[in-house]
């Protein structure tokens, strides 16, 4: 299914709540589990009718496995949108990508399942807490205004 349906959103939200509850206490951010700092942003986005977060990352600075230094992962969101919201998003996507200073890239791709996914890369904790907070506010405000 290309667009998000209410039933699919309900299923994804059940899974999201379970993942947050079941996250191991010793899990490291950036290693396959959602990052607690991004919970609020995802919850705010998920509260918007027609929006559902399906992947997220707050951004990280991590030591290279070979000890050669540090590398950065930018913040990342994969969002599914309902058809009406997707149509409004297409009209305003250039604004999100070019006007908002902490947003690095926005694109849409089609997953092998046929699902349409909005991918937003942003300055996150890889830069600073302030950059993460600013990006989070800009993203949430943008999708709330669609």
N, C-alpha and C positions, 0 to 999 in steps of 0.2 A: 504494500500500500504506500503510495507516494507521500501522502499527507498524513498528519497526525489525526487520529480519530479520538473521540472521547473515551472509548473502551481501551484503546492502546495507552492513552495517557493514564488512565486509572491503573492499569497493570504496571506501567513504568513507575508510577508513584509508590505503589505497594513495594516494589522491588527496591526503590531508592530508600524508603524508610527502613527496610530490612537490612540493607547494606550499611546504613549509618549505625543501626543498633548492633550489628554483628561485627563491626570493625574491631580487629584485635587491638588490645591496649598497647601492644608493643609494635604495631604496624608503623613502618616508616612512610612518611608522605612521599609520593612519587613512585611508589612501588606496587601499583595495582589496586590501591584502596583510595577512596575519595579523601581529599584533604579536608580536615575539619574547618580550616579557615574559609573554605568555599561553600560550606553548607548554607549559610545565610543567603548568599547570592542565588544559589540553585533553588532554595525554597521560595525566594521572592519571585524568581522567574517562573517556577512551577505554579505559583498562585495565579498567574495570568492565564485567562482563558485562551486556549489555542497554542500554548507554549509548553514544551516539556524538555528538560535537560536530560540528555542520555549519556553524556560523558563530561567530565570536568577535571580541571587541574588548576590549582592556585598559582602555579609557577614555582620553580625551584632553582637553587644553586646547589650543585651536587659535585662531589669529588669524582673524578674519572676513575673507573675501575682499575686502570693500569697505573694509577698514582701520578699521572702526568699533569695534573692540575685540576681545574674546576671547569665545569660547563654549566650552561643555563638552559632551563626549559621555561619558555614563556607560559603565561596563563592560557588556558584553552577551554572552550565550551563547544560541545556539540549539542545543537538544539533541533528539535522536531517542531514543525509548525503546522497548524491546521491550514486548509486551503485558503480561507478568507484572510487569515493573518499572513500567510506566505505572500499573497498577492499585494498586500500593503507593504510588506517587508521589501519586495523587489523594487517598489517605487522609491523607498528611502534608504536602501542599503548603501548607496554611494555616500550618503551623509555619515553613516556610522563609520565607514571606512576612511573617510577623508577629513571630517570635521573634528571628530573626537580625538584628542591628542594622545591618549594612551592605548588606542586600538591600533594594532599593527597590521592586521589583515582580516578580511571577511570574505568568505567564499561559500558557495553552495556546491555540494557534490551529491551524487546518487550512489548509495551503498549497493552492494551486490544483491541485496534483498529487494531493491527497487525503492527503498525509502530515501526521501530527500532530506538532507541534513545541512543545516547552517553551521559553519565552522568559524568561530571567532577566536582569533589570537590576540592577546592583550598583555600589556605590562602588568605583571603580577608580583608575587613575592620574590621572584628572581631579581627584581629591581629594588623594591622596598615595600614596606607595609603601606606607606602613603600612596604609592603607585597602584597597589592592589586595591586599596579602598576607593581611589578615584575611578579606576577602571570599573569596579563593581557597581558604583553608583551610576556611571555613564551607561553601562550596558543595561542595568535594570530600568533606568529612566527611559532609555530608548525603546525597549520592548514594551514598556507600560504605555508609551505614547502611541503605539501603532493602532 
